[in-house]
């Protein structure tokens, strides 16, 4: 889900996390400078798949679908929120935009993408074009709303011949393949770690390595049976032939036993 502004005066904001403060202060997750906007004007709260708009100060004006928010009000996908004088609403990632009959310019696929492999970012993919900033502030291209991430944590730059990442003076550091870095070139398959959040550098359409997901595949080795090991050209006796052989052997043994009992074999012994 994301927060969008119908008038396009602010860029869309990915709602990844459980709490998002809105205000004019640099400390707000979603910084909006507008007439009547307080330092921390309102808070969007997420509980499972449900959202609500919370107002801590009655002097902070906000409404949902024209109804004034006094303390807390449920917000559903598509509901219009007016915070101070700023219009916004929560929409899904795949919401269809109205057709304005303008010719669309197809954007070329990026050469590289950043794929989350841990935490709330698992499975999420972010295209890498030009310079991409990562951090806990909403001004970043990739907003990472997690404790331990700095407001301006790192920047990934697409170069003519590859990628480069540079730490932005973060408190907990930036790591590439387990090593703390200040600035380093990146290759496809490299792992980036910001505090406890991990990402992989990939090309579009590339599958996540199962080892990265901590999955294990048990290999089952099947031993060939004795029948399989036997010579395939050997002639195996049929069931009826075996029965006849056993019968003949039993009869010969019985005849030999009777001859011995009657003394017919004494001259041979």
Backbone as CSV, one residue per row, in Angstrom:
resi,resn,N_x,N_y,N_z,CA_x,CA_y,CA_z,C_x,C_y,C_z
1,UNK,0.837,-1.183,0.000,0.000,0.000,0.000,0.886,1.252,0.000
2,UNK,0.319,2.348,-0.509,1.080,3.590,-0.525,0.147,4.779,-0.349
3,UNK,0.726,5.887,0.090,-0.005,7.134,0.252,0.253,7.978,-0.989
4,UNK,-0.821,8.367,-1.682,-0.683,9.159,-2.910,-1.379,10.497,-2.721
5,UNK,-0.935,11.470,-3.507,-1.474,12.820,-3.449,-2.103,13.134,-4.804
6,UNK,-3.432,13.207,-4.872,-4.121,13.386,-6.156,-3.670,14.622,-6.923
7,UNK,-3.266,15.653,-6.222,-2.840,16.887,-6.881,-1.368,16.856,-7.283
8,UNK,-0.682,15.749,-6.939,0.705,15.511,-7.340,1.682,16.573,-6.816
9,UNK,1.321,17.230,-5.702,2.252,18.214,-5.143,3.348,17.564,-4.313
10,UNK,3.157,16.271,-3.994,4.170,15.514,-3.258,4.310,14.145,-3.908
11,UNK,5.455,13.535,-3.746,5.659,12.214,-4.333,4.986,11.142,-3.490
12,UNK,4.656,10.033,-4.130,4.002,8.925,-3.435,4.903,8.393,-2.327
13,UNK,4.260,7.828,-1.321,4.992,7.347,-0.154,4.601,5.900,0.125
14,UNK,5.586,4.990,0.112,5.346,3.569,0.396,5.068,3.380,1.886
15,UNK,3.947,2.753,2.204,3.575,2.518,3.603,4.121,1.166,4.056
16,UNK,5.387,1.156,4.375,6.050,-0.061,4.852,6.418,0.151,6.313
17,UNK,5.712,-0.519,7.174,5.912,-0.337,8.606,4.566,-0.302,9.309
18,UNK,4.539,0.180,10.546,3.312,0.191,11.351,2.853,1.584,11.743
19,UNK,3.738,2.594,11.634,3.388,3.935,12.079,4.102,4.966,11.211
20,UNK,3.357,6.010,10.781,3.930,7.016,9.888,3.442,8.396,10.329
21,UNK,4.349,9.206,10.849,3.978,10.553,11.274,3.996,11.487,10.074
22,UNK,3.062,12.438,10.071,2.933,13.413,8.989,3.037,14.806,9.593
23,UNK,3.904,15.639,9.041,4.060,16.995,9.553,5.114,17.761,8.803
24,UNK,5.364,18.996,9.245,6.346,19.861,8.587,7.742,19.711,9.170
25,UNK,7.885,18.954,10.255,9.176,18.785,10.910,10.050,17.788,10.165
26,UNK,11.351,17.971,10.277,12.288,17.008,9.693,12.190,15.653,10.389
27,UNK,11.645,15.633,11.597,11.510,14.375,12.331,10.301,13.571,11.878
28,UNK,9.412,14.158,11.099,8.233,13.434,10.620,8.628,12.445,9.539
29,UNK,8.001,11.262,9.550,8.285,10.274,8.507,7.907,10.805,7.131
30,UNK,6.754,11.488,7.069,6.289,12.074,5.812,6.293,13.588,6.002
31,UNK,7.327,14.222,5.487,7.468,15.668,5.671,6.672,16.404,4.602
32,UNK,5.732,17.254,5.062,4.898,18.026,4.148,4.883,19.471,4.642
33,UNK,5.375,20.347,3.829,5.352,21.766,4.153,4.150,22.393,3.458
34,UNK,3.161,22.767,4.274,1.930,23.342,3.730,1.335,24.275,4.768
35,UNK,0.475,25.164,4.301,-0.161,26.128,5.173,-0.993,25.413,6.233
36,UNK,-0.736,25.745,7.515,-1.491,25.145,8.606,-0.963,23.806,9.073
37,UNK,0.104,23.294,8.450,0.665,22.002,8.833,1.561,22.171,10.050
38,UNK,1.260,21.432,11.119,2.078,21.477,12.332,3.303,20.580,12.200
39,UNK,4.208,20.698,13.169,5.451,19.920,13.140,5.152,18.433,13.023
40,UNK,4.292,17.911,13.879,3.766,16.547,13.760,2.253,16.688,13.811
41,UNK,1.631,16.645,12.639,0.219,16.987,12.520,-0.698,15.783,12.753
42,UNK,-0.323,14.636,12.198,-1.157,13.434,12.302,-0.275,12.194,12.179
43,UNK,-0.884,11.043,12.467,-0.162,9.771,12.369,-1.055,8.738,11.691
44,UNK,-0.507,8.066,10.689,-1.202,6.939,10.073,-0.729,5.675,10.766
45,UNK,-1.672,4.908,11.307,-1.349,3.675,12.030,-1.814,2.474,11.225
46,UNK,-1.011,1.420,11.249,-1.350,0.182,10.556,-1.470,-0.936,11.572
47,UNK,-2.586,-1.667,11.513,-2.811,-2.817,12.384,-3.252,-3.979,11.502
48,UNK,-2.298,-4.846,11.150,-2.585,-5.914,10.192,-2.791,-5.317,8.820
49,UNK,-3.991,-5.476,8.266,-4.324,-4.880,6.972,-5.229,-3.661,7.110
50,UNK,-5.404,-3.177,8.330,-6.277,-2.039,8.580,-5.457,-0.794,8.919
51,UNK,-5.967,0.360,8.454,-5.295,1.637,8.671,-6.232,2.587,9.410
52,UNK,-5.630,3.516,10.130,-6.405,4.551,10.805,-5.588,5.830,10.843
53,UNK,-6.292,6.967,10.964,-5.648,8.276,11.065,-5.840,8.783,12.486
54,UNK,-4.738,9.126,13.141,-4.775,9.537,14.551,-4.343,10.991,14.682
55,UNK,-5.077,11.730,15.497,-4.760,13.128,15.787,-4.530,13.250,17.289
56,UNK,-3.341,13.731,17.680,-3.032,13.879,19.104,-3.403,15.265,19.629
57,UNK,-3.396,16.252,18.743,-3.695,17.633,19.137,-4.992,18.071,18.466
58,UNK,-6.028,18.407,19.228,-7.309,18.808,18.636,-7.186,20.008,17.705
59,UNK,-6.110,20.798,17.860,-5.928,21.963,17.004,-5.454,21.582,15.603
60,UNK,-5.044,20.331,15.436,-4.580,19.858,14.126,-5.785,19.384,13.315
61,UNK,-6.120,20.105,12.268,-7.297,19.798,11.474,-6.999,18.668,10.488
62,UNK,-7.890,17.672,10.466,-7.785,16.563,9.516,-9.167,15.941,9.369
63,UNK,-9.433,15.379,8.202,-10.734,14.750,7.964,-10.560,13.534,7.077
64,UNK,-11.528,12.609,7.155,-11.581,11.423,6.304,-12.944,11.404,5.634
65,UNK,-12.949,11.509,4.310,-14.197,11.565,3.531,-15.131,12.659,4.048
66,UNK,-14.549,13.814,4.407,-15.335,14.968,4.847,-15.700,14.962,6.308
67,UNK,-15.388,13.893,7.039,-15.704,13.819,8.457,-14.474,14.179,9.286
68,UNK,-14.655,15.123,10.185,-13.553,15.611,11.001,-13.017,14.503,11.908
69,UNK,-11.719,14.407,12.018,-11.073,13.434,12.902,-10.786,14.125,14.231
70,UNK,-11.403,13.628,15.281,-11.176,14.219,16.605,-10.006,13.533,17.311
71,UNK,-9.990,12.212,17.288,-8.880,11.471,17.897,-8.352,10.406,16.946
72,UNK,-9.247,9.521,16.494,-8.825,8.420,15.634,-9.991,8.020,14.736
73,UNK,-9.693,7.752,13.461,-10.750,7.332,12.539,-10.176,6.306,11.560
74,UNK,-10.967,5.274,11.283,-10.554,4.233,10.347,-10.421,4.812,8.935
75,UNK,-9.379,4.348,8.221,-9.149,4.780,6.840,-9.088,3.542,5.972
76,UNK,-9.948,3.497,4.948,-9.953,2.387,4.010,-9.299,2.803,2.698
77,UNK,-8.940,1.789,1.923,-8.301,2.056,0.640,-9.208,2.931,-0.221
78,UNK,-8.672,4.045,-0.715,-9.421,4.960,-1.566,-10.089,6.094,-0.821
79,UNK,-10.154,6.033,0.527,-10.749,7.128,1.298,-9.915,8.397,1.123
80,UNK,-10.599,9.534,1.001,-9.910,10.810,0.843,-9.634,11.413,2.209
81,UNK,-8.364,11.655,2.488,-7.954,12.327,3.724,-7.507,13.746,3.382
82,UNK,-7.906,14.689,4.197,-7.421,16.065,4.075,-6.712,16.397,5.373
83,UNK,-5.414,16.529,5.303,-4.583,16.822,6.476,-4.110,18.256,6.333
84,UNK,-4.579,19.123,7.234,-4.448,20.559,7.044,-5.153,20.909,5.738
85,UNK,-4.435,21.252,4.684,-5.061,21.522,3.388,-4.538,20.580,2.302
86,UNK,-3.892,19.513,2.702,-3.276,18.583,1.752,-4.193,17.377,1.560
87,UNK,-4.537,17.081,0.298,-5.373,15.932,-0.036,-4.497,14.707,-0.278
88,UNK,-4.895,13.567,0.280,-4.145,12.326,0.072,-5.063,11.143,0.320
89,UNK,-4.645,9.974,-0.143,-5.420,8.762,0.094,-4.501,7.545,0.020
90,UNK,-4.954,6.456,0.619,-4.204,5.199,0.621,-4.733,4.334,-0.522
91,UNK,-3.824,3.862,-1.357,-4.222,3.019,-2.488,-3.311,1.808,-2.551
92,UNK,-3.790,0.780,-3.267,-2.990,-0.418,-3.474,-1.958,-0.192,-4.556
93,UNK,-0.982,-1.108,-4.602,0.102,-0.976,-5.574,-0.397,-1.067,-7.005
94,UNK,-1.490,-1.837,-7.232,-1.936,-2.100,-8.597,-3.196,-1.328,-8.964
95,UNK,-3.525,-0.276,-8.182,-4.730,0.484,-8.503,-4.619,1.075,-9.905
96,UNK,-5.653,0.907,-10.679,-5.648,1.380,-12.055,-5.924,2.868,-12.102
97,UNK,-5.084,3.620,-12.796,-5.249,5.046,-12.920,-6.210,5.351,-14.063
98,UNK,-7.018,6.416,-13.949,-7.950,6.756,-15.025,-7.215,7.116,-16.303
99,UNK,-7.801,6.743,-17.424,-7.205,6.996,-18.730,-7.487,8.435,-19.136
100,UNK,-6.417,9.211,-19.351,-6.583,10.599,-19.764,-6.331,10.785,-21.260
101,UNK,-6.268,9.643,-22.001,-6.121,9.663,-23.470,-4.778,10.216,-23.935
102,UNK,-3.829,10.356,-23.033,-2.509,10.817,-23.449,-1.640,9.628,-23.834
103,UNK,-0.719,9.850,-24.738,0.187,8.792,-25.168,1.162,8.483,-24.041
104,UNK,1.259,7.211,-23.710,2.167,6.793,-22.645,3.551,6.516,-23.218
105,UNK,4.562,6.952,-22.503,5.947,6.667,-22.872,6.412,5.492,-22.025
106,UNK,6.726,4.394,-22.687,7.145,3.195,-21.966,8.553,3.393,-21.415
107,UNK,8.693,3.228,-20.109,10.005,3.379,-19.472,10.818,2.110,-19.649
108,UNK,12.078,2.284,-20.033,12.946,1.127,-20.246,13.186,0.397,-18.926
109,UNK,13.309,-0.913,-19.022,13.584,-1.701,-17.826,14.942,-1.330,-17.249
110,UNK,15.049,-1.272,-15.923,16.353,-0.977,-15.330,17.305,-2.151,-15.515
111,UNK,18.578,-1.850,-15.502,19.575,-2.914,-15.609,19.738,-3.650,-14.286
112,UNK,19.448,-2.944,-13.191,19.645,-3.532,-11.868,18.414,-3.253,-11.001
113,UNK,18.144,-4.168,-10.082,17.085,-3.975,-9.098,17.618,-4.356,-7.729
114,UNK,17.001,-3.785,-6.719,17.336,-4.096,-5.332,16.174,-4.901,-4.762
115,UNK,16.444,-6.135,-4.335,15.388,-7.005,-3.822,15.585,-7.248,-2.332
116,UNK,14.522,-7.003,-1.563,14.585,-7.256,-0.131,14.532,-8.743,0.171
117,UNK,15.377,-9.194,1.094,15.423,-10.618,1.452,15.291,-10.833,2.955
118,UNK,14.802,-9.810,3.678,14.600,-9.989,5.113,13.546,-8.994,5.596
119,UNK,12.959,-9.306,6.747,12.028,-8.395,7.390,10.813,-8.059,6.542
120,UNK,10.257,-6.859,6.766,9.052,-6.432,6.047,9.334,-6.150,4.576
121,UNK,10.608,-6.109,4.191,10.966,-5.825,2.804,11.208,-7.091,1.991
122,UNK,10.986,-8.257,2.611,11.215,-9.517,1.914,10.341,-9.610,0.666
123,UNK,10.977,-9.855,-0.470,10.254,-10.019,-1.729,9.960,-8.729,-2.474
124,UNK,10.157,-7.572,-1.839,9.901,-6.300,-2.512,11.082,-5.945,-3.409
125,UNK,10.779,-5.404,-4.584,11.803,-5.082,-5.564,11.775,-3.595,-5.875
126,UNK,12.955,-2.987,-5.897,13.080,-1.561,-6.171,14.011,-1.373,-7.372
127,UNK,13.560,-0.709,-8.437,14.441,-0.467,-9.589,15.533,0.529,-9.231
128,UNK,16.706,0.340,-9.799,17.843,1.237,-9.550,18.128,2.030,-10.822
129,UNK,17.903,3.330,-10.743,18.180,4.240,-11.860,18.857,5.481,-11.312
130,UNK,19.921,5.925,-11.966,20.612,7.130,-11.507,21.135,6.956,-10.096
131,UNK,20.721,7.858,-9.196,21.091,7.764,-7.787,19.858,7.402,-6.975
132,UNK,20.003,6.397,-6.125,18.897,5.917,-5.286,19.318,6.008,-3.830
133,UNK,18.634,6.857,-3.077,18.964,7.025,-1.658,18.102,6.104,-0.803
134,UNK,18.689,5.615,0.278,17.990,4.752,1.223,18.097,5.350,2.612
135,UNK,16.990,5.340,3.363,17.029,5.867,4.717,15.672,5.891,5.359
136,UNK,15.623,6.394,6.589,14.399,6.375,7.392,13.529,7.605,7.155
137,UNK,14.019,8.564,6.382,13.223,9.756,6.092,12.469,9.570,4.788
138,UNK,11.275,10.170,4.711,10.428,9.990,3.534,10.989,10.640,2.285
139,UNK,11.989,11.517,2.418,12.595,12.141,1.241,13.441,11.157,0.441
140,UNK,13.787,10.019,1.034,14.618,9.036,0.339,13.816,8.340,-0.764
141,UNK,14.551,7.884,-1.780,13.904,7.137,-2.861,13.370,5.811,-2.357
142,UNK,14.095,5.164,-1.449,13.635,3.935,-0.802,13.535,4.221,0.687
143,UNK,12.308,4.323,1.158,12.035,4.668,2.553,12.091,3.401,3.393
144,UNK,13.053,3.330,4.318,13.242,2.159,5.172,12.873,2.569,6.599
145,UNK,11.606,2.366,6.945,11.086,2.819,8.237,11.325,1.760,9.302
146,UNK,12.588,1.596,9.689,12.975,0.586,10.667,13.960,1.209,11.646
147,UNK,13.783,0.914,12.931,14.738,1.388,13.942,16.127,0.855,13.603
148,UNK,17.123,1.684,13.789,18.494,1.289,13.470,18.951,1.794,12.122
149,UNK,18.006,2.286,11.296,18.344,2.869,10.002,18.429,4.380,10.162
150,UNK,19.471,4.991,9.636,19.631,6.442,9.735,18.696,7.151,8.763
151,UNK,18.455,8.441,9.039,17.560,9.219,8.176,18.096,9.250,6.745
152,UNK,19.360,9.444,6.581,20.045,9.345,5.286,21.119,8.285,5.464
153,UNK,20.832,7.052,5.036,21.717,5.939,5.377,22.764,5.665,4.294
154,UNK,22.327,5.520,3.036,23.271,5.180,1.967,22.689,5.606,0.620
155,UNK,23.573,5.658,-0.388,23.158,6.018,-1.751,23.766,5.011,-2.717
156,UNK,22.930,4.462,-3.617,23.406,3.571,-4.671,23.370,4.335,-5.993
157,UNK,24.471,4.340,-6.702,24.584,5.084,-7.953,24.817,4.123,-9.107
158,UNK,24.039,4.301,-10.176,24.231,3.501,-11.384,25.301,4.166,-12.235
159,UNK,26.384,3.441,-12.480,27.500,3.942,-13.291,27.412,3.364,-14.699
160,UNK,28.143,3.923,-15.651,28.113,3.376,-17.017,28.499,1.905,-17.088
161,UNK,29.351,1.475,-16.158,29.825,0.085,-16.200,29.458,-0.712,-14.957
162,UNK,28.457,-0.254,-14.199,28.068,-1.031,-13.022,27.378,-0.183,-11.972
163,UNK,27.586,-0.565,-10.702,26.940,0.105,-9.572,27.965,0.485,-8.520
164,UNK,27.599,1.459,-7.699,28.450,1.859,-6.586,27.558,2.263,-5.412
165,UNK,27.931,1.843,-4.217,27.202,2.225,-3.014,28.111,3.048,-2.116
166,UNK,27.528,4.065,-1.472,28.290,4.922,-0.574,27.484,5.156,0.694
167,UNK,28.123,4.921,1.831,27.472,5.180,3.113,27.349,6.684,3.322
168,UNK,26.214,7.128,3.855,25.959,8.558,4.039,26.216,9.009,5.467
169,UNK,27.195,8.375,6.123,27.506,8.724,7.501,26.511,8.149,8.484
170,UNK,25.992,6.952,8.189,24.984,6.327,9.035,25.566,5.930,10.390
171,UNK,24.681,5.800,11.380,25.116,5.438,12.734,25.556,3.984,12.825
172,UNK,24.818,3.093,12.183,25.096,1.661,12.294,25.849,1.092,11.102
173,UNK,26.187,1.928,10.141,27.038,1.473,9.050,26.302,0.764,7.929
174,UNK,27.015,0.639,6.799,26.526,-0.068,5.618,27.477,-1.216,5.330
175,UNK,26.914,-2.405,5.071,27.740,-3.593,4.870,27.449,-4.199,3.498
176,UNK,28.517,-4.654,2.842,28.404,-5.364,1.570,29.064,-6.717,1.743
177,UNK,28.280,-7.765,1.579,28.770,-9.141,1.761,29.445,-9.331,3.117
178,UNK,28.856,-8.693,4.147,29.344,-8.871,5.512,30.446,-7.946,5.940
179,UNK,30.972,-7.093,5.034,32.063,-6.192,5.384,31.577,-4.750,5.376
180,UNK,31.954,-4.024,6.426,31.551,-2.619,6.536,32.299,-1.793,5.497
181,UNK,31.561,-0.914,4.816,32.181,-0.142,3.734,31.867,1.353,3.896
182,UNK,32.663,2.160,3.215,32.371,3.588,3.071,31.895,3.866,1.658
183,UNK,32.624,3.326,0.682,32.236,3.411,-0.730,32.781,2.166,-1.424
184,UNK,31.953,1.536,-2.241,32.389,0.302,-2.891,31.552,0.033,-4.137
185,UNK,32.180,-0.589,-5.128,31.456,-1.002,-6.324,30.638,-2.257,-6.002
186,UNK,29.543,-2.437,-6.733,28.641,-3.560,-6.504,28.535,-4.422,-7.746
187,UNK,28.301,-5.700,-7.524,28.068,-6.655,-8.612,26.759,-7.380,-8.371
188,UNK,26.201,-7.952,-9.418,24.981,-8.741,-9.277,25.240,-9.899,-8.316
189,UNK,24.352,-10.080,-7.355,24.511,-11.124,-6.348,25.056,-10.621,-5.027
190,UNK,25.581,-9.381,-5.001,26.094,-8.832,-3.746,24.954,-8.584,-2.768
191,UNK,25.251,-8.791,-1.486,24.274,-8.545,-0.428,24.595,-7.242,0.280
192,UNK,23.580,-6.386,0.419,23.713,-5.116,1.140,22.953,-5.246,2.453
193,UNK,23.577,-4.831,3.539,22.960,-4.941,4.861,22.961,-3.576,5.529
194,UNK,21.759,-3.091,5.854,21.587,-1.847,6.597,20.993,-2.214,7.949
195,UNK,21.796,-2.155,8.992,21.402,-2.658,10.304,20.997,-4.124,10.151
196,UNK,19.710,-4.483,10.369,19.286,-5.879,10.222,18.494,-6.128,8.948
197,UNK,18.413,-5.136,8.061,17.667,-5.271,6.815,18.643,-5.619,5.692
198,UNK,18.330,-6.703,4.947,19.222,-7.169,3.887,18.554,-7.052,2.519
199,UNK,19.357,-6.654,1.535,18.919,-6.553,0.146,19.928,-7.277,-0.740
200,UNK,19.472,-7.692,-1.927,20.356,-8.285,-2.929,20.342,-7.434,-4.197
201,UNK,21.506,-7.337,-4.832,21.597,-6.700,-6.142,21.285,-7.766,-7.186
202,UNK,20.278,-7.499,-8.036,19.887,-8.461,-9.058,19.587,-7.752,-10.370
203,UNK,19.459,-8.546,-11.411,18.974,-8.028,-12.690,17.491,-8.353,-12.776
204,UNK,16.695,-7.588,-13.525,15.254,-7.840,-13.596,14.944,-9.271,-14.015
205,UNK,14.019,-9.905,-13.308,13.609,-11.269,-13.631,14.467,-12.338,-13.006
206,UNK,15.547,-11.948,-12.348,16.442,-12.929,-11.735,15.787,-13.514,-10.503
207,UNK,15.920,-14.838,-10.315,15.326,-15.525,-9.177,16.209,-15.376,-7.950
208,UNK,15.560,-15.303,-6.784,16.306,-15.214,-5.532,16.990,-16.531,-5.240
209,UNK,18.261,-16.448,-4.874,19.007,-17.651,-4.511,18.395,-18.249,-3.251
210,UNK,18.090,-19.550,-3.296,17.451,-20.200,-2.150,18.335,-20.147,-0.917
211,UNK,19.656,-20.088,-1.100,20.542,-20.021,0.056,20.323,-18.715,0.801
212,UNK,20.012,-17.634,0.055,19.764,-16.355,0.686,18.506,-16.386,1.530
213,UNK,17.539,-17.187,1.124,16.291,-17.291,1.857,16.400,-18.278,3.011
214,UNK,17.595,-18.822,3.214,17.832,-19.783,4.290,17.006,-21.051,4.135
215,UNK,16.748,-21.423,2.894,16.092,-22.691,2.633,17.161,-23.746,2.404
216,UNK,16.877,-25.001,2.746,17.799,-26.104,2.499,17.075,-27.180,1.713
217,UNK,17.750,-27.717,0.745,17.180,-28.789,-0.054,17.863,-30.078,0.317
218,UNK,17.108,-31.044,0.829,17.671,-32.336,1.211,17.810,-33.206,-0.019
219,UNK,19.024,-33.674,-0.267,19.270,-34.548,-1.394,19.033,-35.991,-0.978
220,UNK,18.197,-36.692,-1.704,17.884,-38.088,-1.401,18.575,-38.961,-2.423
221,UNK,19.466,-39.785,-1.945,20.198,-40.680,-2.830,19.553,-42.049,-2.794
222,UNK,19.107,-42.509,-3.909,18.438,-43.807,-4.004,19.426,-44.852,-4.479
223,UNK,19.625,-45.881,-3.665,20.537,-46.944,-4.033,19.857,-47.874,-5.018
224,UNK,20.541,-48.282,-6.073,19.928,-49.193,-7.035,19.676,-50.550,-6.395
225,UNK,18.566,-51.166,-6.720,18.226,-52.476,-6.164,19.110,-53.540,-6.794
226,UNK,19.135,-54.705,-6.161,19.933,-55.803,-6.688,19.453,-56.204,-8.066
227,UNK,18.147,-56.118,-8.257,17.606,-56.476,-9.561,18.112,-55.527,-10.633
228,UNK,18.237,-54.211,-10.232,18.744,-53.225,-11.190,20.202,-53.480,-11.497
229,UNK,20.975,-53.958,-10.472,22.389,-54.194,-10.673,22.655,-55.449,-11.494
230,UNK,21.710,-56.358,-11.572,21.934,-57.611,-12.294,22.034,-57.350,-13.789
231,UNK,22.654,-58.320,-14.461,22.821,-58.209,-15.904,21.460,-58.204,-16.575
232,UNK,21.145,-57.133,-17.296,19.816,-57.062,-17.912,19.603,-58.121,-18.982
233,UNK,20.718,-58.715,-19.511,20.605,-59.726,-20.563,20.455,-61.147,-20.022
234,UNK,20.606,-61.287,-18.695,20.515,-62.629,-18.112,19.077,-63.127,-18.194
235,UNK,18.930,-64.430,-18.437,17.610,-65.042,-18.548,17.161,-65.486,-17.170
236,UNK,16.074,-64.930,-16.705,15.561,-65.267,-15.386,14.603,-66.461,-15.509
237,UNK,14.734,-67.465,-14.643,13.837,-68.626,-14.707,12.418,-68.201,-14.382
238,UNK,11.487,-68.810,-15.104,10.084,-68.508,-14.850,9.617,-69.250,-13.611
239,UNK,8.415,-68.870,-13.101,7.892,-69.497,-11.882,7.582,-70.973,-12.084
240,UNK,7.025,-71.394,-13.222,6.677,-72.797,-13.459,7.908,-73.678,-13.562
241,UNK,8.994,-73.183,-14.191,10.230,-73.964,-14.309,10.822,-74.249,-12.938
242,UNK,10.751,-73.259,-12.059,11.287,-73.447,-10.707,10.499,-74.537,-9.969
243,UNK,9.194,-74.544,-10.136,8.378,-75.565,-9.482,8.747,-76.968,-9.961
244,UNK,8.959,-77.153,-11.278,9.333,-78.467,-11.817,10.692,-78.913,-11.291
245,UNK,11.624,-78.023,-11.221,12.959,-78.378,-10.716,12.870,-78.836,-9.270
246,UNK,12.107,-78.129,-8.455,11.962,-78.506,-7.044,11.297,-79.876,-6.921
247,UNK,10.287,-80.101,-7.754,9.582,-81.396,-7.711,10.516,-82.550,-8.052
248,UNK,11.318,-82.382,-9.128,12.254,-83.434,-9.544,13.262,-83.717,-8.448
249,UNK,13.794,-82.676,-7.825,14.780,-82.857,-6.756,14.167,-83.625,-5.589
250,UNK,12.925,-83.292,-5.213,12.268,-83.976,-4.094,12.047,-85.454,-4.427
251,UNK,11.620,-85.755,-5.679,11.387,-87.150,-6.075,12.677,-87.950,-6.070
252,UNK,13.764,-87.375,-6.606,15.057,-88.077,-6.614,15.530,-88.352,-5.193
253,UNK,15.333,-87.388,-4.312,15.756,-87.593,-2.920,14.934,-88.696,-2.271
254,UNK,13.633,-88.719,-2.556,12.776,-89.758,-1.980,13.157,-91.155,-2.507
255,UNK,13.473,-91.226,-3.834,13.866,-92.511,-4.413,15.178,-93.004,-3.814
256,UNK,16.116,-92.089,-3.624,17.397,-92.471,-3.038,17.217,-92.949,-1.611
257,UNK,16.337,-92.298,-0.869,16.094,-92.707,0.511,15.459,-94.091,0.578
258,UNK,14.501,-94.377,-0.330,13.853,-95.691,-0.337,14.827,-96.789,-0.723
259,UNK,15.685,-96.551,-1.709,16.665,-97.556,-2.129,17.635,-97.847,-1.008
260,UNK,18.068,-96.886,-0.304,19.003,-97.103,0.819,18.313,-97.912,1.906
261,UNK,17.025,-97.616,2.190,16.299,-98.305,3.250,16.141,-99.802,2.913
262,UNK,15.967,-100.114,1.615,15.780,-101.505,1.206,17.113,-102.212,0.959
263,UNK,18.211,-101.550,1.134,19.512,-102.166,1.019,20.000,-102.284,-0.418
264,UNK,19.330,-101.643,-1.320,19.740,-101.743,-2.723,21.034,-100.987,-2.995
265,UNK,21.401,-100.132,-2.099,22.611,-99.362,-2.327,23.825,-99.910,-1.568
266,UNK,23.639,-101.101,-0.871,24.746,-101.605,-0.076,25.944,-101.976,-0.932
267,UNK,25.669,-102.533,-2.128,26.816,-102.929,-2.964,27.576,-101.759,-3.550
268,UNK,26.935,-100.588,-3.460,27.645,-99.406,-3.985,28.358,-98.679,-2.866
269,UNK,28.080,-99.055,-1.607,28.673,-98.342,-0.472,29.862,-99.127,0.076
